[in-house]
Amino acid sequence: MAPSSPSFSSRAAVARNSLLEVIPPEVLAGLTPLLELVPLKLGEVLYESGVVQQHVYFPTDCIVSLLYVLENGQSAEIAVVGFEGMVGVSLLMGGGSTPNRAVVQSAGHAFRLSASHIKQLTDNGGPLLHLLLRYTQSLITQMSQTAVCNRHHSLEQQLCRWLLLSLDRLPGNELVMTQELIANMLGVRREGVTEAAGKLQRLNLIKYSRGHITVLDRPGLEKQVCECYEVVKRETDRLLPRQLAT
């Protein structure tokens, strides 16, 4: 996959990812020459379960799902990453691999950084490592809350949570996503997603047509969602305010 060649002469080039945007200028100056802007296709696997990761990714306009895949092939999403974060936190923790799979859920672009470079940049601590560890804590919160939500809340509430978390991590108010793919993410039957999405559409909260989901009434959607969405959002905002670096 050949990287594109954007100009890194200003912070505007990396401002499409919130983590890169708040890195102090003196740190960013050493980081940007190492970044590659790469296209990510729908369904592309960035890393597999148990495989040592070769890169980290900073999404700009795409969504990446972290999935746990069972031996029988069934899967469920444990977290979603967009322009607020980074894919590949195990490289920060020294593990190198995880038992989950990272799959592109919504196509777009991401800045890619090699494992050796992220290791060099964070081995001695400093503001970059501090920022990425804060992000890791917010990601752990999302994973924990997803487990609670899947156990205790209705499929309709889970779908609302999933839609809102995805929209928070993408520009705009539309997702390109089939019901079958949503069912795989949530670890449920497609018929259940069809019923839940139909109810939200009848309430004029969303419009679903040929794999395109448009949110028509976000405040209304937030009224339907369970507490899990707010827990994740509040913790992410607390740990990663946009002005963090200053």
GUTOR-22113 format. One record per residue (C-alpha): residue number from 1; residue in three letters; z negated, x negated, y negated. Coordinates in nm, 4 decimals, always signed. Layout:
N
{pt NUM, "ala", {Z, X, Y}}
...
//
This chain:
246
{pt 1, "met", {+0.0000, +0.0000, +0.0000}}
{pt 2, "ala", {+0.1182, -0.1809, -0.3112}}
{pt 3, "pro", {-0.1068, -0.1591, -0.6164}}
{pt 4, "ser", {+0.0294, -0.0587, -0.9528}}
{pt 5, "ser", {-0.0066, -0.2946, -1.2465}}
{pt 6, "pro", {-0.1993, -0.1272, -1.5278}}
{pt 7, "ser", {-0.3087, -0.3203, -1.8330}}
{pt 8, "phe", {-0.6754, -0.4088, -1.8295}}
{pt 9, "ser", {-0.6811, -0.5210, -2.1927}}
{pt 10, "ser", {-0.9221, -0.2449, -2.2952}}
{pt 11, "arg", {-1.1983, -0.0293, -2.1510}}
{pt 12, "ala", {-0.9617, +0.2689, -2.1633}}
{pt 13, "ala", {-0.7919, +0.1415, -1.8475}}
{pt 14, "val", {-1.1074, +0.1941, -1.6383}}
{pt 15, "ala", {-1.2665, +0.4811, -1.8321}}
{pt 16, "arg", {-1.1284, +0.7310, -1.5800}}
{pt 17, "asn", {-1.4123, +0.6322, -1.3463}}
{pt 18, "ser", {-1.7578, +0.6993, -1.4867}}
{pt 19, "leu", {-1.9229, +0.4008, -1.3165}}
{pt 20, "leu", {-1.6657, +0.1551, -1.4469}}
{pt 21, "glu", {-1.6844, +0.3152, -1.7900}}
{pt 22, "val", {-2.0526, +0.2312, -1.8399}}
{pt 23, "ile", {-2.0474, -0.1251, -1.7067}}
{pt 24, "pro", {-2.1489, -0.3661, -1.9885}}
{pt 25, "pro", {-1.8444, -0.5317, -2.1533}}
{pt 26, "glu", {-1.9416, -0.8837, -2.0471}}
{pt 27, "val", {-1.9623, -0.7729, -1.6811}}
{pt 28, "leu", {-1.6460, -0.5641, -1.7021}}
{pt 29, "ala", {-1.4535, -0.8631, -1.8376}}
{pt 30, "gly", {-1.5056, -1.0473, -1.5095}}
{pt 31, "leu", {-1.4484, -0.7390, -1.2961}}
{pt 32, "thr", {-1.1255, -0.5905, -1.4304}}
{pt 33, "pro", {-0.8892, -0.8741, -1.3245}}
{pt 34, "leu", {-1.0023, -0.8108, -0.9658}}
{pt 35, "leu", {-0.9319, -0.4355, -0.9663}}
{pt 36, "glu", {-0.6168, -0.2792, -0.8204}}
{pt 37, "leu", {-0.5084, +0.0719, -0.9114}}
{pt 38, "val", {-0.3802, +0.2254, -0.5868}}
{pt 39, "pro", {-0.2408, +0.5697, -0.4943}}
{pt 40, "leu", {-0.4350, +0.7607, -0.2300}}
{pt 41, "lys", {-0.2585, +1.0262, -0.0227}}
{pt 42, "leu", {-0.4090, +1.3509, +0.1049}}
{pt 43, "gly", {-0.5644, +1.2863, +0.4452}}
{pt 44, "glu", {-0.5576, +0.9068, +0.4094}}
{pt 45, "val", {-0.8489, +0.7385, +0.5897}}
{pt 46, "leu", {-1.0138, +0.4688, +0.3764}}
{pt 47, "tyr", {-1.2448, +0.3558, +0.6537}}
{pt 48, "glu", {-1.3419, +0.4662, +1.0024}}
{pt 49, "ser", {-1.6823, +0.5039, +1.1651}}
{pt 50, "gly", {-1.8290, +0.1708, +1.2735}}
{pt 51, "val", {-1.5460, -0.0377, +1.1262}}
{pt 52, "val", {-1.6376, -0.3133, +0.8803}}
{pt 53, "gln", {-1.5139, -0.2045, +0.5393}}
{pt 54, "gln", {-1.2678, -0.4284, +0.3568}}
{pt 55, "his", {-1.2754, -0.2614, +0.0139}}
{pt 56, "val", {-1.4714, -0.0378, -0.2171}}
{pt 57, "tyr", {-1.2929, +0.2330, -0.4172}}
{pt 58, "phe", {-1.3620, +0.3769, -0.7625}}
{pt 59, "pro", {-1.1742, +0.7114, -0.7726}}
{pt 60, "thr", {-1.0133, +0.8235, -1.0980}}
{pt 61, "asp", {-0.8399, +1.1545, -1.0227}}
{pt 62, "cys", {-0.8915, +1.2031, -0.6501}}
{pt 63, "ile", {-1.1658, +1.3243, -0.4180}}
{pt 64, "val", {-1.2865, +1.1382, -0.1091}}
{pt 65, "ser", {-1.4937, +1.3091, +0.1600}}
{pt 66, "leu", {-1.7476, +1.1266, +0.3732}}
{pt 67, "leu", {-1.7345, +1.2929, +0.7149}}
{pt 68, "tyr", {-1.9342, +1.2664, +1.0329}}
{pt 69, "val", {-1.7058, +1.3128, +1.3338}}
{pt 70, "leu", {-1.8457, +1.4250, +1.6693}}
{pt 71, "glu", {-1.7233, +1.3010, +2.0060}}
{pt 72, "asn", {-1.5343, +1.6271, +2.0587}}
{pt 73, "gly", {-1.3397, +1.5721, +1.7361}}
{pt 74, "gln", {-1.5233, +1.8284, +1.5241}}
{pt 75, "ser", {-1.6402, +1.7077, +1.1844}}
{pt 76, "ala", {-1.8557, +1.8015, +0.8874}}
{pt 77, "glu", {-1.8697, +1.6647, +0.5368}}
{pt 78, "ile", {-2.1898, +1.4873, +0.4357}}
{pt 79, "ala", {-2.0894, +1.3929, +0.0801}}
{pt 80, "val", {-1.8012, +1.4013, -0.1663}}
{pt 81, "val", {-1.7038, +1.1253, -0.4104}}
{pt 82, "gly", {-1.4840, +1.1522, -0.7183}}
{pt 83, "phe", {-1.4555, +0.9890, -1.0592}}
{pt 84, "glu", {-1.8342, +0.9767, -1.0895}}
{pt 85, "gly", {-1.8789, +0.7228, -0.8122}}
{pt 86, "met", {-1.7715, +0.4662, -0.5579}}
{pt 87, "val", {-1.6678, +0.4761, -0.1930}}
{pt 88, "gly", {-1.8108, +0.1987, +0.0232}}
{pt 89, "val", {-2.1796, +0.1699, -0.0674}}
{pt 90, "ser", {-2.2620, +0.0148, +0.2710}}
{pt 91, "leu", {-2.1154, -0.3114, +0.1410}}
{pt 92, "leu", {-2.3888, -0.3160, -0.1230}}
{pt 93, "met", {-2.6608, -0.2625, +0.1340}}
{pt 94, "gly", {-2.5501, -0.5427, +0.3645}}
{pt 95, "gly", {-2.4536, -0.3167, +0.6548}}
{pt 96, "gly", {-2.0773, -0.3514, +0.6215}}
{pt 97, "ser", {-2.0053, -0.0291, +0.8126}}
{pt 98, "thr", {-2.1397, +0.3247, +0.8542}}
{pt 99, "pro", {-2.1165, +0.5909, +1.1284}}
{pt 100, "asn", {-1.9069, +0.8163, +0.9043}}
{pt 101, "arg", {-1.5403, +0.8313, +0.8038}}
{pt 102, "ala", {-1.4004, +0.8345, +0.4481}}
{pt 103, "val", {-1.0974, +1.0631, +0.4052}}
{pt 104, "val", {-0.9000, +1.1513, +0.0926}}
{pt 105, "gln", {-0.9592, +1.5203, +0.0323}}
{pt 106, "ser", {-0.7540, +1.5522, -0.2871}}
{pt 107, "ala", {-0.4736, +1.3048, -0.3579}}
{pt 108, "gly", {-0.4737, +1.0815, -0.6634}}
{pt 109, "his", {-0.5621, +0.7258, -0.7562}}
{pt 110, "ala", {-0.8533, +0.4849, -0.7344}}
{pt 111, "phe", {-0.9403, +0.1345, -0.8420}}
{pt 112, "arg", {-0.9821, -0.0844, -0.5344}}
{pt 113, "leu", {-1.1989, -0.3953, -0.5116}}
{pt 114, "ser", {-1.2190, -0.6260, -0.2092}}
{pt 115, "ala", {-1.5392, -0.6607, -0.0083}}
{pt 116, "ser", {-1.5594, -1.0320, -0.0864}}
{pt 117, "his", {-1.5356, -0.9690, -0.4602}}
{pt 118, "ile", {-1.7993, -0.6940, -0.4684}}
{pt 119, "lys", {-2.0269, -0.9253, -0.2721}}
{pt 120, "gln", {-1.9733, -1.2113, -0.5173}}
{pt 121, "leu", {-2.0366, -0.9846, -0.8156}}
{pt 122, "thr", {-2.3608, -0.8358, -0.6810}}
{pt 123, "asp", {-2.5204, -1.1100, -0.4694}}
{pt 124, "asn", {-2.7278, -1.2400, -0.7597}}
{pt 125, "gly", {-2.8384, -0.8983, -0.8833}}
{pt 126, "gly", {-2.7646, -0.8094, -1.2431}}
{pt 127, "pro", {-2.6530, -0.4904, -1.4214}}
{pt 128, "leu", {-2.3606, -0.4125, -1.1887}}
{pt 129, "leu", {-2.5796, -0.4090, -0.8784}}
{pt 130, "his", {-2.8457, -0.2094, -1.0631}}
{pt 131, "leu", {-2.5891, +0.0541, -1.1629}}
{pt 132, "leu", {-2.4376, +0.0794, -0.8140}}
{pt 133, "leu", {-2.7796, +0.1103, -0.6498}}
{pt 134, "arg", {-2.8604, +0.3993, -0.8827}}
{pt 135, "tyr", {-2.5352, +0.5606, -0.7755}}
{pt 136, "thr", {-2.6296, +0.5034, -0.4107}}
{pt 137, "gln", {-2.9545, +0.6907, -0.4685}}
{pt 138, "ser", {-2.7640, +0.9859, -0.6132}}
{pt 139, "leu", {-2.5295, +0.9795, -0.3125}}
{pt 140, "ile", {-2.8258, +0.9843, -0.0726}}
{pt 141, "thr", {-2.9585, +1.2881, -0.2593}}
{pt 142, "gln", {-2.6250, +1.4647, -0.2100}}
{pt 143, "met", {-2.6255, +1.3838, +0.1615}}
{pt 144, "ser", {-2.9823, +1.5089, +0.2055}}
{pt 145, "gln", {-2.9173, +1.8300, +0.0146}}
{pt 146, "thr", {-2.5978, +1.8947, +0.2113}}
{pt 147, "ala", {-2.7982, +1.8825, +0.5356}}
{pt 148, "val", {-3.0529, +2.1293, +0.3953}}
{pt 149, "cys", {-2.7822, +2.3600, +0.2601}}
{pt 150, "asn", {-2.5883, +2.3703, +0.5865}}
{pt 151, "arg", {-2.9061, +2.4672, +0.7724}}
{pt 152, "his", {-3.0598, +2.7248, +0.5400}}
{pt 153, "his", {-2.7947, +2.8850, +0.3195}}
{pt 154, "ser", {-2.5085, +3.1258, +0.3742}}
{pt 155, "leu", {-2.1497, +3.0139, +0.4152}}
{pt 156, "glu", {-2.0631, +3.1777, +0.0848}}
{pt 157, "gln", {-2.3319, +2.9711, -0.0910}}
{pt 158, "gln", {-2.2134, +2.6564, +0.0859}}
{pt 159, "leu", {-1.8574, +2.7228, -0.0289}}
{pt 160, "cys", {-1.9749, +2.7721, -0.3893}}
{pt 161, "arg", {-2.1689, +2.4449, -0.3719}}
{pt 162, "trp", {-1.8691, +2.2631, -0.2285}}
{pt 163, "leu", {-1.6327, +2.4015, -0.4936}}
{pt 164, "leu", {-1.8639, +2.3121, -0.7827}}
{pt 165, "leu", {-1.9390, +1.9615, -0.6549}}
{pt 166, "ser", {-1.5669, +1.8981, -0.6062}}
{pt 167, "leu", {-1.4784, +2.0270, -0.9535}}
{pt 168, "asp", {-1.7487, +1.8065, -1.1075}}
{pt 169, "arg", {-1.5663, +1.5084, -0.9594}}
{pt 170, "leu", {-1.2108, +1.5966, -1.0612}}
{pt 171, "pro", {-1.0392, +1.6634, -1.3933}}
{pt 172, "gly", {-0.9337, +2.0256, -1.4452}}
{pt 173, "asn", {-1.0411, +2.3444, -1.2677}}
{pt 174, "glu", {-0.8042, +2.3527, -0.9688}}
{pt 175, "leu", {-0.8254, +2.2182, -0.6152}}
{pt 176, "val", {-0.5380, +2.1783, -0.3712}}
{pt 177, "met", {-0.7008, +2.2604, -0.0405}}
{pt 178, "thr", {-0.6189, +2.4725, +0.2652}}
{pt 179, "gln", {-0.8799, +2.6975, +0.4209}}
{pt 180, "glu", {-0.8489, +2.5028, +0.7443}}
{pt 181, "leu", {-0.9375, +2.1801, +0.5650}}
{pt 182, "ile", {-1.2324, +2.3455, +0.3893}}
{pt 183, "ala", {-1.3550, +2.4725, +0.7260}}
{pt 184, "asn", {-1.3382, +2.1182, +0.8648}}
{pt 185, "met", {-1.5341, +1.9887, +0.5655}}
{pt 186, "leu", {-1.8056, +2.2500, +0.6033}}
{pt 187, "gly", {-1.8086, +2.2314, +0.9824}}
{pt 188, "val", {-1.7467, +2.6066, +1.0249}}
{pt 189, "arg", {-1.4791, +2.8411, +1.1595}}
{pt 190, "arg", {-1.1728, +2.9046, +0.9444}}
{pt 191, "glu", {-1.2329, +3.2796, +0.9644}}
{pt 192, "gly", {-1.5683, +3.2318, +0.7951}}
{pt 193, "val", {-1.4086, +3.0437, +0.5056}}
{pt 194, "thr", {-1.1417, +3.3138, +0.4742}}
{pt 195, "glu", {-1.4092, +3.5815, +0.4442}}
{pt 196, "ala", {-1.6228, +3.3845, +0.1971}}
{pt 197, "ala", {-1.3247, +3.2875, -0.0198}}
{pt 198, "gly", {-1.2029, +3.6476, -0.0140}}
{pt 199, "lys", {-1.5343, +3.7720, -0.1462}}
{pt 200, "leu", {-1.5326, +3.5190, -0.4292}}
{pt 201, "gln", {-1.1773, +3.6206, -0.5136}}
{pt 202, "arg", {-1.2677, +3.9907, -0.5189}}
{pt 203, "leu", {-1.5440, +3.9041, -0.7661}}
{pt 204, "asn", {-1.2757, +3.7364, -0.9832}}
{pt 205, "leu", {-1.4571, +3.4039, -0.9603}}
{pt 206, "ile", {-1.1677, +3.2154, -0.8010}}
{pt 207, "lys", {-0.7988, +3.2604, -0.7333}}
{pt 208, "tyr", {-0.6689, +3.1345, -0.4003}}
{pt 209, "ser", {-0.2967, +3.1107, -0.3317}}
{pt 210, "arg", {-0.1020, +2.8864, -0.0938}}
{pt 211, "gly", {-0.3625, +2.6154, -0.0753}}
{pt 212, "his", {-0.4423, +2.6180, -0.4473}}
{pt 213, "ile", {-0.7926, +2.7207, -0.5541}}
{pt 214, "thr", {-0.8406, +2.7899, -0.9252}}
{pt 215, "val", {-1.1862, +2.8633, -1.0615}}
{pt 216, "leu", {-1.1570, +3.1560, -1.3031}}
{pt 217, "asp", {-1.5247, +3.2043, -1.3859}}
{pt 218, "arg", {-1.7365, +2.8931, -1.3487}}
{pt 219, "pro", {-2.0589, +3.0473, -1.4902}}
{pt 220, "gly", {-2.0168, +3.3306, -1.2417}}
{pt 221, "leu", {-1.9688, +3.0835, -0.9593}}
{pt 222, "glu", {-2.2856, +2.9010, -1.0640}}
{pt 223, "lys", {-2.4776, +3.2297, -1.0396}}
{pt 224, "gln", {-2.3644, +3.2712, -0.6793}}
{pt 225, "val", {-2.4467, +2.9174, -0.5644}}
{pt 226, "cys", {-2.7753, +2.8167, -0.4007}}
{pt 227, "glu", {-3.0279, +2.5755, -0.5523}}
{pt 228, "cys", {-2.8699, +2.2784, -0.3714}}
{pt 229, "tyr", {-2.5940, +2.2379, -0.6277}}
{pt 230, "glu", {-2.8367, +2.2113, -0.9178}}
{pt 231, "val", {-3.0574, +1.9638, -0.7295}}
{pt 232, "val", {-2.7624, +1.7290, -0.6748}}
{pt 233, "lys", {-2.6268, +1.7706, -1.0285}}
{pt 234, "arg", {-2.9648, +1.7166, -1.1922}}
{pt 235, "glu", {-3.0345, +1.4016, -0.9926}}
{pt 236, "thr", {-2.6860, +1.2629, -1.0566}}
{pt 237, "asp", {-2.7221, +1.3255, -1.4306}}
{pt 238, "arg", {-3.0677, +1.1647, -1.4296}}
{pt 239, "leu", {-2.9577, +0.8517, -1.2475}}
{pt 240, "leu", {-2.6123, +0.8103, -1.4000}}
{pt 241, "pro", {-2.5977, +0.9247, -1.7611}}
{pt 242, "arg", {-2.2727, +0.8161, -1.9214}}
{pt 243, "gln", {-2.4638, +0.6111, -2.1781}}
{pt 244, "leu", {-2.6578, +0.4232, -1.9074}}
{pt 245, "ala", {-2.5105, +0.0826, -1.9877}}
{pt 246, "thr", {-2.6125, +0.1032, -2.3521}}
//
